[in-house]
Amino acid sequence: MNAAARIRTTLIIAVLSLNAFLITSCRFGVSLYLLIHVDLSHAALNAVSVALMTCIAAPLGGIIADKYPPTRLFIALTFCFALLCTGYGFALVAQHNLIAITVTLLGIIFGFFTAFSSPNQKVLMAYSAPAGEKTKFLASMRMWINLSRLAAPAITGIFVDICNPLIFFTSIAIVMILAALPLLLVNLSQQAQNSANNTKTGSNKTAGFAASLHYMKSTPWLIVLGAVSALQSGSWLAAFRLMGAHHCLTLFHSASTWGSIVSIFNIGMIVGSLLCKYIVLHYEILYSILLPGFLSIPLLIFALNNWIALFLCSAFIAGIIFDATIVYGQTALLDGIPTRILGAT
């Protein structure tokens, strides 16, 4: 890789990592401010709005990511996220009777754009990978993005303790826009050609998508069990984030404490991924169904104790178990889908 290509890839890694950090900070900050200044029900409603809309709009997000040049789409989405961050800031300093409707609406819009953002970043990563070093480049990029998301909760918690909501979210919006602008320096000619090729082959992709939908109508038991695993782990994660935060904020009166616990949980998830990679187990579907039962232990610890060291240890162990549940559940889903649907020969 020559010097120009190295600078280009470093720039893209830095922009995507900082963007992941800021978006995570925005979402986590909204939950904390709602828990501290409003109540648990509003925080839960916002989280559900974001997650539900992300799932609904996911197919459209993939189509848009294939159709348009990734850097231009990334910058456009960044401006949209910046506007939403500013909107959250104004909503959270407004009168109490306006918060419920406003925050729910913002959560729906945020989830809609999140469905566009994830596939766009994957396309941008794929197009930016240098020839001959794709694996190394993508691994490095994933590492920095995961580290950014890992650090976001702890740092966000500190600022939530000391900042006004309007100042906090407006600052995120400004930094988000400034951080995305360097992507304008990236050459778009190859990306435009790739997008044009994708558009030409869109009919084939649509046919493949239709075949997948047709097959999913006759779901085998592995897909059903994998979906059950996803539902179990997703429900636990919602309880961990919201109920655990409510308990910690009531007990310690500190957003930074809860941010540190979530960051420790994220570290546990990384360890869980490594363990699943190197420890080979049989009957993965069995573990994906049984492991969520152990996730109730951290919630019991949060409810029955006030020892911060025990909170941190339980969050780390929960991160390992949670990520293992996701990995085994996804394995079950893939095992239930035939190779012709996955595109293999």
Order of alpha helices (4+ residues) and beta strands (2+ residues): alpha-alpha-alpha-alpha-alpha-alpha-alpha-alpha-alpha-alpha-alpha-alpha-alpha-alpha
